[in-house]
Amino acid sequence: MTLEPTSADIIQLAWARHLGLDDSSFRSAAAEIARTGIGPSDSSFRITKADDSLRSVTFVRLFGTSALVGPQWALDAAVGIPDEELAQHVTLLTLTRGHGGHGLGSAALFFADELPFVQPSEELTVSQGSLEADELEALCPPDDVHEAGLSGLEHRFTIMHSQDNGPALPVACSGYAEWEGILAHLGVLVAPEWRRLGLGGLAASIAAHEALASGLTLQWRTDVSNKGALATARSLGFVTGGIEARVLLP
């Protein structure tokens, strides 16, 4: 699937606000790149914002335009480094090592403004309660729980399954949080023994269509090494839109 022509602008607007930039930052940088004809990865066209109170350094590249936000010393250290290198988490770790930088990794950013609905093969029970989502997190490895970030999502949809007339157990959950009233930031988590059965895609489809019905554009963020999540995003119809790399500072 493809995005509507205006969707990239909407996504960049949401990210500009999320990063504390001017609303027109990405649009202005893209126009300057087009005017000069210089390659978009040239660091001289990177949007930057210095804030010495920040406890993180964030690099984002969206639809060919990039931004770097962090303390002034981090921006100074990144001068002349191409976008392709800054998008690699190891580069940010190297730049911030002397200041105690530690990792959040690099994540692929996917977007969609419409998706085909995934039809379940059988009748489903879906819970919107917090307790069921919390129970699912308790069944999963901490790294998976952290990446999905379900506890930080306001809207959650948990697929329940019961066997042999026993109690229904949570097997998969997806939810979303609203970013700047524009994006629906999705997270997906599946219990280990229920993976590779399509439940992650099914849960994501449920949450995604609830978000689309609310007039939001969809965003899926997943670690670049998470092959399962990357494949699920693509199979659902999400479009690759960029990459984010981030480190935390003590």
VEXTIKOL-87441 format. One record per residue (C-alpha): residue number from 1; residue in one letter; y, x, z. Coordinates in steps of 0.02 Angstrom, whole numbers, plus 50000, padded with zeros to 5 digits. Example, Ala and Ser with C-alpha at 12.3 -4.5 7.8 and 13.67 -1.06 7.14 Angstrom:
<pts>
<pt resi="1" resn="A" north="49775" east="50615" up="50390"/>
<pt resi="2" resn="S" north="49947" east="50684" up="50357"/>
</pts>
This chain:
<pts>
<pt resi="1" resn="M" north="50000" east="50000" up="50000"/>
<pt resi="2" resn="T" north="50182" east="50051" up="49983"/>
<pt resi="3" resn="L" north="50339" east="50022" up="50085"/>
<pt resi="4" resn="E" north="50483" east="49916" up="50026"/>
<pt resi="5" resn="P" north="50629" east="50023" up="49964"/>
<pt resi="6" resn="T" north="50735" east="49981" up="50117"/>
<pt resi="7" resn="S" north="50599" east="50013" up="50244"/>
<pt resi="8" resn="A" north="50622" east="50202" up="50248"/>
<pt resi="9" resn="D" north="50806" east="50177" up="50291"/>
<pt resi="10" resn="I" north="50759" east="50056" up="50430"/>
<pt resi="11" resn="I" north="50631" east="50177" up="50500"/>
<pt resi="12" resn="Q" north="50754" east="50322" up="50497"/>
<pt resi="13" resn="L" north="50885" east="50214" up="50583"/>
<pt resi="14" resn="A" north="50763" east="50176" up="50724"/>
<pt resi="15" resn="W" north="50720" east="50360" up="50744"/>
<pt resi="16" resn="A" north="50903" east="50410" up="50741"/>
<pt resi="17" resn="R" north="50935" east="50293" up="50887"/>
<pt resi="18" resn="H" north="50776" east="50348" up="50975"/>
<pt resi="19" resn="L" north="50832" east="50530" up="50965"/>
<pt resi="20" resn="G" north="51011" east="50492" up="51014"/>
<pt resi="21" resn="L" north="51083" east="50532" up="50842"/>
<pt resi="22" resn="D" north="51216" east="50441" up="50742"/>
<pt resi="23" resn="D" north="51146" east="50292" up="50648"/>
<pt resi="24" resn="S" north="51187" east="50370" up="50479"/>
<pt resi="25" resn="S" north="51116" east="50543" up="50518"/>
<pt resi="26" resn="F" north="50959" east="50536" up="50411"/>
<pt resi="27" resn="R" north="51045" east="50444" up="50268"/>
<pt resi="28" resn="S" north="51188" east="50570" up="50262"/>
<pt resi="29" resn="A" north="51070" east="50719" up="50265"/>
<pt resi="30" resn="A" north="50965" east="50644" up="50125"/>
<pt resi="31" resn="A" north="51121" east="50614" up="50020"/>
<pt resi="32" resn="E" north="51175" east="50795" up="50044"/>
<pt resi="33" resn="I" north="51004" east="50859" up="49993"/>
<pt resi="34" resn="A" north="51011" east="50750" up="49836"/>
<pt resi="35" resn="R" north="51189" east="50808" up="49797"/>
<pt resi="36" resn="T" north="51152" east="50994" up="49809"/>
<pt resi="37" resn="G" north="50977" east="50992" up="49735"/>
<pt resi="38" resn="I" north="50919" east="51114" up="49869"/>
<pt resi="39" resn="G" north="50743" east="51091" up="49931"/>
<pt resi="40" resn="P" north="50731" east="50966" up="50075"/>
<pt resi="41" resn="S" north="50640" east="51093" up="50184"/>
<pt resi="42" resn="D" north="50792" east="51208" up="50186"/>
<pt resi="43" resn="S" north="50840" east="51224" up="50370"/>
<pt resi="44" resn="S" north="51026" east="51216" up="50330"/>
<pt resi="45" resn="F" north="51008" east="51028" up="50300"/>
<pt resi="46" resn="R" north="50915" east="50995" up="50461"/>
<pt resi="47" resn="I" north="50997" east="50869" up="50578"/>
<pt resi="48" resn="T" north="51021" east="50946" up="50750"/>
<pt resi="49" resn="K" north="51079" east="50884" up="50918"/>
<pt resi="50" resn="A" north="51103" east="50998" up="51067"/>
<pt resi="51" resn="D" north="51078" east="50925" up="51240"/>
<pt resi="52" resn="D" north="51049" east="51049" up="51380"/>
<pt resi="53" resn="S" north="50995" east="50909" up="51498"/>
<pt resi="54" resn="L" north="50840" east="50871" up="51393"/>
<pt resi="55" resn="R" north="50670" east="50918" up="51462"/>
<pt resi="56" resn="S" north="50591" east="50924" up="51290"/>
<pt resi="57" resn="V" north="50613" east="50993" up="51114"/>
<pt resi="58" resn="T" north="50574" east="50871" up="50973"/>
<pt resi="59" resn="F" north="50558" east="50904" up="50787"/>
<pt resi="60" resn="V" north="50539" east="50755" up="50671"/>
<pt resi="61" resn="R" north="50523" east="50748" up="50482"/>
<pt resi="62" resn="L" north="50540" east="50577" up="50401"/>
<pt resi="63" resn="F" north="50532" east="50544" up="50215"/>
<pt resi="64" resn="G" north="50593" east="50718" up="50171"/>
<pt resi="65" resn="T" north="50731" east="50733" up="50301"/>
<pt resi="66" resn="S" north="50712" east="50824" up="50468"/>
<pt resi="67" resn="A" north="50793" east="50827" up="50639"/>
<pt resi="68" resn="L" north="50780" east="50943" up="50789"/>
<pt resi="69" resn="V" north="50838" east="50888" up="50961"/>
<pt resi="70" resn="G" north="50837" east="50994" up="51118"/>
<pt resi="71" resn="P" north="50937" east="51119" up="51222"/>
<pt resi="72" resn="Q" north="51058" east="51231" up="51127"/>
<pt resi="73" resn="W" north="50951" east="51386" up="51153"/>
<pt resi="74" resn="A" north="50805" east="51300" up="51064"/>
<pt resi="75" resn="L" north="50914" east="51251" up="50916"/>
<pt resi="76" resn="D" north="50979" east="51430" up="50905"/>
<pt resi="77" resn="A" north="50801" east="51499" up="50905"/>
<pt resi="78" resn="A" north="50750" east="51382" up="50765"/>
<pt resi="79" resn="V" north="50887" east="51433" up="50644"/>
<pt resi="80" resn="G" north="50812" east="51492" up="50479"/>
<pt resi="81" resn="I" north="50636" east="51431" up="50519"/>
<pt resi="82" resn="P" north="50573" east="51314" up="50380"/>
<pt resi="83" resn="D" north="50524" east="51135" up="50419"/>
<pt resi="84" resn="E" north="50343" east="51170" up="50374"/>
<pt resi="85" resn="E" north="50333" east="51295" up="50517"/>
<pt resi="86" resn="L" north="50428" east="51191" up="50645"/>
<pt resi="87" resn="A" north="50309" east="51047" up="50612"/>
<pt resi="88" resn="Q" north="50169" east="51157" up="50680"/>
<pt resi="89" resn="H" north="50154" east="51139" up="50866"/>
<pt resi="90" resn="V" north="50118" east="51324" up="50890"/>
<pt resi="91" resn="T" north="50291" east="51365" up="50820"/>
<pt resi="92" resn="L" north="50380" east="51259" up="50951"/>
<pt resi="93" resn="L" north="50270" east="51332" up="51087"/>
<pt resi="94" resn="T" north="50318" east="51507" up="51031"/>
<pt resi="95" resn="L" north="50504" east="51465" up="51028"/>
<pt resi="96" resn="T" north="50498" east="51390" up="51203"/>
<pt resi="97" resn="R" north="50373" east="51506" up="51287"/>
<pt resi="98" resn="G" north="50509" east="51597" up="51384"/>
<pt resi="99" resn="H" north="50570" east="51430" up="51452"/>
<pt resi="100" resn="G" north="50400" east="51363" up="51504"/>
<pt resi="101" resn="G" north="50369" east="51252" up="51354"/>
<pt resi="102" resn="H" north="50202" east="51163" up="51357"/>
<pt resi="103" resn="G" north="50121" east="51054" up="51231"/>
<pt resi="104" resn="L" north="50120" east="50879" up="51167"/>
<pt resi="105" resn="G" north="50052" east="50932" up="50998"/>
<pt resi="106" resn="S" north="50096" east="50880" up="50821"/>
<pt resi="107" resn="A" north="50073" east="50702" up="50766"/>
<pt resi="108" resn="A" north="50065" east="50617" up="50597"/>
<pt resi="109" resn="L" north="50180" east="50467" up="50579"/>
<pt resi="110" resn="F" north="50120" east="50316" up="50480"/>
<pt resi="111" resn="F" north="50218" east="50159" up="50438"/>
<pt resi="112" resn="A" north="50192" east="49987" up="50362"/>
<pt resi="113" resn="D" north="50298" east="49834" up="50326"/>
<pt resi="114" resn="E" north="50148" east="49727" up="50280"/>
<pt resi="115" resn="L" north="49959" east="49741" up="50299"/>
<pt resi="116" resn="P" north="49807" east="49644" up="50240"/>
<pt resi="117" resn="F" north="49725" east="49553" up="50384"/>
<pt resi="118" resn="V" north="49556" east="49621" up="50442"/>
<pt resi="119" resn="Q" north="49436" east="49476" up="50457"/>
<pt resi="120" resn="P" north="49313" east="49489" up="50603"/>
<pt resi="121" resn="S" north="49129" east="49466" up="50563"/>
<pt resi="122" resn="E" north="49106" east="49352" up="50714"/>
<pt resi="123" resn="E" north="49209" east="49249" up="50835"/>
<pt resi="124" resn="L" north="49311" east="49358" up="50951"/>
<pt resi="125" resn="T" north="49378" east="49341" up="51126"/>
<pt resi="126" resn="V" north="49547" east="49429" up="51140"/>
<pt resi="127" resn="S" north="49637" east="49452" up="51304"/>
<pt resi="128" resn="Q" north="49822" east="49489" up="51325"/>
<pt resi="129" resn="G" north="49802" east="49530" up="51509"/>
<pt resi="130" resn="S" north="49843" east="49698" up="51588"/>
<pt resi="131" resn="L" north="49683" east="49704" up="51692"/>
<pt resi="132" resn="E" north="49569" east="49708" up="51540"/>
<pt resi="133" resn="A" north="49669" east="49847" up="51458"/>
<pt resi="134" resn="D" north="49665" east="49946" up="51620"/>
<pt resi="135" resn="E" north="49476" east="49924" up="51631"/>
<pt resi="136" resn="L" north="49458" east="49992" up="51455"/>
<pt resi="137" resn="E" north="49561" east="50146" up="51498"/>
<pt resi="138" resn="A" north="49445" east="50181" up="51644"/>
<pt resi="139" resn="L" north="49299" east="50190" up="51520"/>
<pt resi="140" resn="C" north="49382" east="50319" up="51407"/>
<pt resi="141" resn="P" north="49417" east="50508" up="51416"/>
<pt resi="142" resn="P" north="49591" east="50551" up="51487"/>
<pt resi="143" resn="D" north="49649" east="50634" up="51325"/>
<pt resi="144" resn="D" north="49611" east="50477" up="51225"/>
<pt resi="145" resn="V" north="49698" east="50369" up="51355"/>
<pt resi="146" resn="H" north="49852" east="50481" up="51348"/>
<pt resi="147" resn="E" north="49864" east="50477" up="51159"/>
<pt resi="148" resn="A" north="49842" east="50288" up="51147"/>
<pt resi="149" resn="G" north="49972" east="50260" up="51283"/>
<pt resi="150" resn="L" north="49921" east="50080" up="51314"/>
<pt resi="151" resn="S" north="50000" east="50075" up="51487"/>
<pt resi="152" resn="G" north="50171" east="50101" up="51406"/>
<pt resi="153" resn="L" north="50151" east="49960" up="51279"/>
<pt resi="154" resn="E" north="50223" east="49789" up="51323"/>
<pt resi="155" resn="H" north="50109" east="49689" up="51208"/>
<pt resi="156" resn="R" north="49921" east="49723" up="51220"/>
<pt resi="157" resn="F" north="49772" east="49639" up="51139"/>
<pt resi="158" resn="T" north="49599" east="49681" up="51208"/>
<pt resi="159" resn="I" north="49439" east="49633" up="51119"/>
<pt resi="160" resn="M" north="49308" east="49575" up="51244"/>
<pt resi="161" resn="H" north="49120" east="49576" up="51218"/>
<pt resi="162" resn="S" north="48979" east="49501" up="51319"/>
<pt resi="163" resn="Q" north="48792" east="49530" up="51300"/>
<pt resi="164" resn="D" north="48647" east="49428" up="51366"/>
<pt resi="165" resn="N" north="48764" east="49303" up="51448"/>
<pt resi="166" resn="G" north="48835" east="49441" up="51558"/>
<pt resi="167" resn="P" north="49018" east="49466" up="51601"/>
<pt resi="168" resn="A" north="49134" east="49504" up="51457"/>
<pt resi="169" resn="L" north="49184" east="49687" up="51448"/>
<pt resi="170" resn="P" north="49332" east="49766" up="51357"/>
<pt resi="171" resn="V" north="49277" east="49865" up="51204"/>
<pt resi="172" resn="A" north="49439" east="49897" up="51108"/>
<pt resi="173" resn="C" north="49623" east="49870" up="51131"/>
<pt resi="174" resn="S" north="49781" east="49890" up="51029"/>
<pt resi="175" resn="G" north="49959" east="49857" up="51079"/>
<pt resi="176" resn="Y" north="50137" east="49892" up="51031"/>
<pt resi="177" resn="A" north="50304" east="49931" up="51107"/>
<pt resi="178" resn="E" north="50470" east="49888" up="51025"/>
<pt resi="179" resn="W" north="50578" east="50035" up="50974"/>
<pt resi="180" resn="E" north="50763" east="49996" up="50958"/>
<pt resi="181" resn="G" north="50719" east="49817" up="50911"/>
<pt resi="182" resn="I" north="50661" east="49884" up="50741"/>
<pt resi="183" resn="L" north="50491" east="49969" up="50753"/>
<pt resi="184" resn="A" north="50328" east="49916" up="50832"/>
<pt resi="185" resn="H" north="50252" east="50076" up="50900"/>
<pt resi="186" resn="L" north="50063" east="50049" up="50900"/>
<pt resi="187" resn="G" north="49927" east="50122" up="51009"/>
<pt resi="188" resn="V" north="49738" east="50097" up="50991"/>
<pt resi="189" resn="L" north="49595" east="50136" up="51109"/>
<pt resi="190" resn="V" north="49408" east="50104" up="51090"/>
<pt resi="191" resn="A" north="49273" east="50126" up="51221"/>
<pt resi="192" resn="P" north="49165" east="50280" up="51175"/>
<pt resi="193" resn="E" north="49002" east="50186" up="51150"/>
<pt resi="194" resn="W" north="49087" east="50059" up="51035"/>
<pt resi="195" resn="R" north="49168" east="50181" up="50915"/>
<pt resi="196" resn="R" north="49131" east="50195" up="50728"/>
<pt resi="197" resn="L" north="49100" east="50008" up="50719"/>
<pt resi="198" resn="G" north="49271" east="49959" up="50650"/>
<pt resi="199" resn="L" north="49333" east="49889" up="50816"/>
<pt resi="200" resn="G" north="49484" east="50006" up="50821"/>
<pt resi="201" resn="G" north="49543" east="49945" up="50652"/>
<pt resi="202" resn="L" north="49511" east="49764" up="50702"/>
<pt resi="203" resn="A" north="49610" east="49781" up="50864"/>
<pt resi="204" resn="A" north="49751" east="49871" up="50772"/>
<pt resi="205" resn="S" north="49757" east="49733" up="50642"/>
<pt resi="206" resn="I" north="49777" east="49601" up="50777"/>
<pt resi="207" resn="A" north="49920" east="49692" up="50861"/>
<pt resi="208" resn="A" north="50001" east="49739" up="50696"/>
<pt resi="209" resn="H" north="50008" east="49560" up="50633"/>
<pt resi="210" resn="E" north="50080" east="49500" up="50797"/>
<pt resi="211" resn="A" north="50217" east="49632" up="50777"/>
<pt resi="212" resn="L" north="50247" east="49589" up="50594"/>
<pt resi="213" resn="A" north="50265" east="49406" up="50641"/>
<pt resi="214" resn="S" north="50404" east="49461" up="50760"/>
<pt resi="215" resn="G" north="50497" east="49542" up="50616"/>
<pt resi="216" resn="L" north="50458" east="49723" up="50663"/>
<pt resi="217" resn="T" north="50408" east="49869" up="50551"/>
<pt resi="218" resn="L" north="50247" east="49955" up="50605"/>
<pt resi="219" resn="Q" north="50231" east="50134" up="50665"/>
<pt resi="220" resn="W" north="50069" east="50224" up="50705"/>
<pt resi="221" resn="R" north="50078" east="50397" up="50783"/>
<pt resi="222" resn="T" north="49920" east="50500" up="50801"/>
<pt resi="223" resn="D" north="49878" east="50682" up="50831"/>
<pt resi="224" resn="V" north="49854" east="50777" up="50669"/>
<pt resi="225" resn="S" north="49680" east="50830" up="50727"/>
<pt resi="226" resn="N" north="49619" east="50653" up="50766"/>
<pt resi="227" resn="K" north="49521" east="50622" up="50608"/>
<pt resi="228" resn="G" north="49458" east="50453" up="50663"/>
<pt resi="229" resn="A" north="49631" east="50382" up="50697"/>
<pt resi="230" resn="L" north="49701" east="50458" up="50537"/>
<pt resi="231" resn="A" north="49563" east="50376" up="50436"/>
<pt resi="232" resn="T" north="49589" east="50209" up="50523"/>
<pt resi="233" resn="A" north="49775" east="50210" up="50489"/>
<pt resi="234" resn="R" north="49747" east="50244" up="50304"/>
<pt resi="235" resn="S" north="49607" east="50116" up="50289"/>
<pt resi="236" resn="L" north="49720" east="49980" up="50361"/>
<pt resi="237" resn="G" north="49855" east="50016" up="50232"/>
<pt resi="238" resn="F" north="49979" east="50123" up="50330"/>
<pt resi="239" resn="V" north="50085" east="50244" up="50229"/>
<pt resi="240" resn="T" north="50114" east="50424" up="50282"/>
<pt resi="241" resn="G" north="50298" east="50444" up="50323"/>
<pt resi="242" resn="G" north="50317" east="50606" up="50417"/>
<pt resi="243" resn="I" north="50269" east="50715" up="50563"/>
<pt resi="244" resn="E" north="50328" east="50745" up="50741"/>
<pt resi="245" resn="A" north="50306" east="50901" up="50847"/>
<pt resi="246" resn="R" north="50360" east="50904" up="51028"/>
<pt resi="247" resn="V" north="50351" east="51016" up="51181"/>
<pt resi="248" resn="L" north="50397" east="50977" up="51361"/>
<pt resi="249" resn="L" north="50505" east="51090" up="51468"/>
<pt resi="250" resn="P" north="50483" east="51110" up="51656"/>
</pts>
